[in-house]
């Protein structure tokens, strides 16, 4: 079970400290999907704030963003499709994004604003 407290995640009794505050996190197989607080990233560039991390805190991948706008940042999970091996997340720039859980590649970015 995963518990979140600001920039720390407790995973099965082990505490992992991460570089940014966490907005949301979800367990997936042997990793944790983490959306960090985009306000802690450089406000003049894309926030690369959606990561997949191992239970020891090391990074597996950083998700691709749909644009190069400074407002491009992930904000929350919509759904997790284990059979399709993908996750759908909302983006502050107005996109609904489908991300491949294997490597963080952007499979689909649909402007919905």
LUMRO-964673 format. One line per field, with one value per residue (C-alpha): x, y, z; residue number from 1. Coordinates in Angstrom, 1 decimal. Example, Ala and Ser with C-alpha at 12.3 -4.5 7.8 and 13.67 -1.06 7.14 Angstrom:
BEGIN
xx	[12.3_13.7]
yy	[-4.5_-1.1]
zz	[7.8_7.1]
seq	[1_2]
END
This chain:
BEGIN
xx	[0.0_1.2_0.8_1.7_2.9_4.1_7.2_7.4_5.9_5.6_5.7_5.3_6.9_9.7_9.8_11.1_11.8_11.2_12.4_8.9_5.6_3.2_-0.3_-1.3_0.2_-1.0_0.5_1.0_2.7_6.1_6.2_4.4_3.0_3.5_2.2_4.3_3.1_3.8_4.0_7.4_8.8_10.2_7.2_8.8_9.0_7.1_6.7_8.0_6.0_4.6_7.0_7.0_9.3_10.5_9.7_13.2_12.5_14.6_13.0_11.8_10.5_9.3_6.1_6.2_4.1_1.8_3.2_6.1_4.0_4.9_1.4_2.0_1.9_0.0_-2.6_-4.5_-5.2_-8.4_-8.1_-5.7_-6.1_-4.1_-5.2_-4.2_-1.1_-1.9_-3.0_-5.1_-4.3_-5.4_-3.1_-3.2_-2.8_-6.2_-5.2_-6.4_-3.4_-2.9_0.5_2.1_2.8_5.9_7.9_6.0_5.5_2.6_0.2_-2.6_-3.0_-6.5_-7.2_-10.4_-10.5]
yy	[0.0_3.5_6.5_10.1_13.0_16.0_14.8_11.4_8.1_5.2_1.9_-1.3_0.4_2.0_5.8_7.2_11.0_12.6_15.9_17.5_17.5_14.9_15.7_12.1_8.7_5.2_1.8_-0.1_-3.6_-3.0_0.7_3.9_6.4_9.9_13.3_16.0_19.5_21.4_24.7_23.6_23.3_26.1_28.3_29.2_25.8_22.4_20.7_17.1_16.2_12.7_10.0_6.2_5.3_2.0_1.2_2.4_5.9_5.5_6.7_4.3_6.9_10.5_10.9_12.8_16.0_16.9_20.5_22.7_25.4_26.7_25.7_22.1_20.1_17.0_17.5_14.3_10.7_9.9_6.2_3.3_0.6_-2.4_-4.6_-1.9_-1.0_2.7_5.5_8.5_11.8_15.4_18.2_21.8_23.0_21.5_18.1_14.6_12.4_8.6_7.5_4.1_2.5_0.6_3.7_6.9_7.7_9.9_7.6_10.3_13.9_15.2_18.9_19.1_22.6]
zz	[0.0_-0.9_1.4_0.4_2.5_0.5_-1.2_0.5_-0.4_2.0_0.2_2.3_5.3_3.4_3.0_-0.3_-0.5_-3.9_-5.3_-5.6_-3.8_-5.0_-6.4_-7.0_-7.0_-8.1_-7.7_-10.9_-10.8_-9.3_-9.8_-8.7_-11.1_-9.7_-10.8_-9.1_-8.3_-11.5_-9.5_-8.2_-11.8_-13.9_-14.9_-18.3_-19.7_-20.0_-16.6_-17.0_-13.9_-14.6_-13.6_-13.1_-10.3_-8.8_-5.2_-4.2_-5.8_-8.9_-12.1_-14.8_-17.2_-17.5_-19.5_-22.8_-22.9_-25.8_-26.4_-25.7_-24.0_-20.6_-19.4_-20.3_-17.1_-15.9_-13.2_-12.4_-13.4_-15.3_-15.7_-15.7_-18.4_-17.3_-20.3_-22.7_-20.7_-20.7_-18.4_-19.2_-17.5_-17.7_-18.7_-17.5_-21.2_-21.9_-23.2_-22.3_-22.8_-23.1_-21.9_-22.6_-19.2_-20.6_-21.5_-20.8_-24.5_-25.5_-27.4_-27.9_-26.9_-27.5_-27.0_-24.9_-23.6]
seq	[1_2_3_4_5_6_7_8_9_10_11_12_13_14_15_16_17_18_19_20_21_22_23_24_25_26_27_28_29_30_31_32_33_34_35_36_37_38_39_40_41_42_43_44_45_46_47_48_49_50_51_52_53_54_55_56_57_58_59_60_61_62_63_64_65_66_67_68_69_70_71_72_73_74_75_76_77_78_79_80_81_82_83_84_85_86_87_88_89_90_91_92_93_94_95_96_97_98_99_100_101_102_103_104_105_106_107_108_109_110_111_112_113]
END
